[in-house]
Amino acid sequence: MFRLFKHYVPHAVVWLALIEFFALLGSAEGAWHLYAHQAGFDAGDFPDRWLPILTFAVSNMLAMMAVGMYGTEALRAMGFATARLLAAISLGVIFLSVLGFVLPAATLWRANSVYAMALAIVLLLAIRLILTQSAGTDAFRRRILVLGAGPRAARLKALSEEPGRGFQIAGYVAMAANEKAVEGAVPRAEVANLADHAVALGAGEVVLAMEERRGALPLADLLRVKTTGVHVNDIASFLERETGRVDLATTNPSFLIFSDGFSAGQRIAKASKRVFDIVASLIVLVIGLPLIVIAGIAVKFDSKGPIFYRQPRVGLFGEAYDIVKIRSMRTDAEAAGIAVWASENDPRITRVGHIIRKLRIDELPQLWCVLKGEMSFVGPRPERPSFVAELERELPYYAERHMVKPGLTGWAQINYPYGASVEDARVKLEYDLYYAKNYSPFLDLLILLQTVRVVLWPEGAR
C-alpha cells in the first residue's frame, strides 16, 4: 500500500486513479481537437488550453472519488461502477457549469464539454472492463506469510477471503503446538529458515499473529526476514492498514503510545482546520438556509412541537455542549426521561423526520456549533453524556475519541451505518481512533468527498 499523508491507499487503487486521471485529460484534449475540426478552426497549442483541460480532469476525478468509484464494490462489479460513473459525470457537469459562470476561462466550452464527457464515459468504462477482464481480481493482491495459526491468524484468514481485499495469504506457520485454529499451517519445527520460506512462497510481507509473544518472538529469524527485503508487521498495524480501523481486540496501550500518529493537535494543522471550519460553515449555512426554512415549515405542519431542539453532547476533552438540530422525532420520544438508541424504522420519527434524516438536512443547524468552535466539519460523532458514561465502562480507549473535536461527518460515519448498540459503538470507536491517530488534511478531504456518497446513497441513515 502507498501511504499518503499517513493514510494507506492500495497500490491498485492509486495506479487505477492515475490511469483514469490521464484518461480524463485525454478526453478533454481529444474533445478540443474534435470540436476544432468540426467547427473549422485551428486547435492551437496545448499551453493555451491547459487550464480548462486540467479543470475538467480534476473536477471529474474528485466527483468519482465522492461517489465511491474507488470503493470495493465499484472495483469488482462493472454494473455498480457504471452507475456510479454516470453519477460522477453528472456531478462534474453541475460543478463545471457553476464554475463556468464564475471563471469562464477555466472551463471548456459547452460543446467541448459534451464531447469530453462522452469520450470520458467511453474511455473510463473501457479501462475498467479491460482491467477486470485481463488482470483479474488477484493481479494486484500482495502475498502474506502469517506467523501463527491460532484465533488471530484465523481472523486474518477470514479477512483475506472478503471481496476486494488487497492481499492473499501464501501460508501459515504454527509458532506453538497449541495453535490449531487454521488448518494446513506448517509447524515451526519443519521450517528450517523463515526468511527462505517467505521467499519461496513469494511473500512480500510477514505478519506476526502469535497468540503469545512474550519470550516467543523469533527475533533472529525476523531480522533475517527483514534484511532479505520482506516487510515485517504485527497484526495490530496490519489490521489498521487493511481495514482503516484501530482493532481493539489486538491493540494494547503500548501500541498506541509508541506507534506513529495522534498529531491532530499540532499548531499548524489545528489552525488550518479551524480556518476551513469557519469558511466552509459560513458558505454551507448561506446555501443551506432555504433548506432549513423549508424543512422547518414542514416540521411545523407535520407534528406538534418546536422546529428546533437542543440536546447535550460530549465534545473536545469530554466537555459538554448543546447541539441544535431540526426536530425529526415526536416531542414525547423520550417521555420517560431515559436516553434511547435510535433504531431502524424507529416509530418515534415523524413523516417529515424520515425525509430530513435521510438527506441529513436535520444536521444543518449544527453548523452554528461549528462556527462557535464547539464542533468541526470532520470528526467523531458527538454522543450524549449518558451514552458516553455507559460506553466508557464497556469499551477500552473510548475516552480517547474525545481528544479531537466532534464533527458533522467523520471516518466512522462514512464507513459504518448508524450505530444503535454497544457493539456498533465498538466498531465506530475503531474508526474514530483511526481518524484521531492518522489525522491529516488529506484524510479530511477524503471524508468530505465520501460524505457526498453517503448523502446520495444514505444506506445507514436512521
JOMO-V306287 format. One record per helix or strand of 2 or more residues. SS is the DSSP state (helix for helix, strand for strand). FROM is the first residue (numbers start at 1). TO is the last residue. If there is no record, write none. Layout:
SS|FROM|TO, SS|FROM|TO
This chain:
strand|2|4, strand|7|9, helix|11|39, helix|46|48, helix|50|66, helix|72|76, helix|78|102, helix|104|106, helix|110|135, strand|142|147, helix|151|160, strand|167|174, strand|186|187, helix|188|190, helix|194|200, strand|205|208, helix|219|227, strand|231|234, helix|235|243, helix|253|258, helix|267|302, strand|308|314, helix|316|318, strand|320|326, helix|351|358, helix|361|372, strand|376|378, helix|385|394, helix|398|403, strand|407|409, helix|411|415, helix|422|437, helix|441|456
